[in-house]
């Protein structure tokens, strides 16, 4: 089986597909926004890439959410709860982490079935 790299650059690819499994990390583009809006923005990007690759949020198997500040947990969950489909929630882990841009409040890494 071959590895499909989506928009590969020197340091990363937008997404990687192997054996009909999609690997993707989403960061927000609205860096001036609060954690709820940044999470919603990152989730919208997940919808776009999954749609392009013939999948959807209902096929996400695993999600890891990185928060710069654990006090944003409820704000992140507000966006997540509005987005995730009833009965299709993936395995999920949320951790506090120092993110690579100080403006990032959230980063979301997913694994999904195609």
Phi, psi and omega in degrees: 000140180267159177262127179258116179257125183267120180049058181293139173239183183299317185261339182199168171246154177299319177205164175226138178238130176217129177054043180061025174244131183257133177242128185206143174238130183245132173238150182287153175259341182267071191292342179275353186277168177282177185297323179296312181292321177296320178296314179300321179295315179295322178292323177297321177295323176298315177304316183296308183294320179296319177299316179300329183263010175080030180228192178201170179300335180289350181252010176289130181266324188212139176225134172242124182248126179255125178247135176291328183225119183298341178290350176271006183303312180294321179295317177297316180298328178300315179290317180300312183297326178288338187263316187291141181280139177304132177081359183235023180292135177279173166299138184217142177227137176237130180228153172272135182211154171277112183274160190289338173244130182299338180282340179292130172258339184210151171216139186232125178248130182231156168233129183224152172278144178284000000 
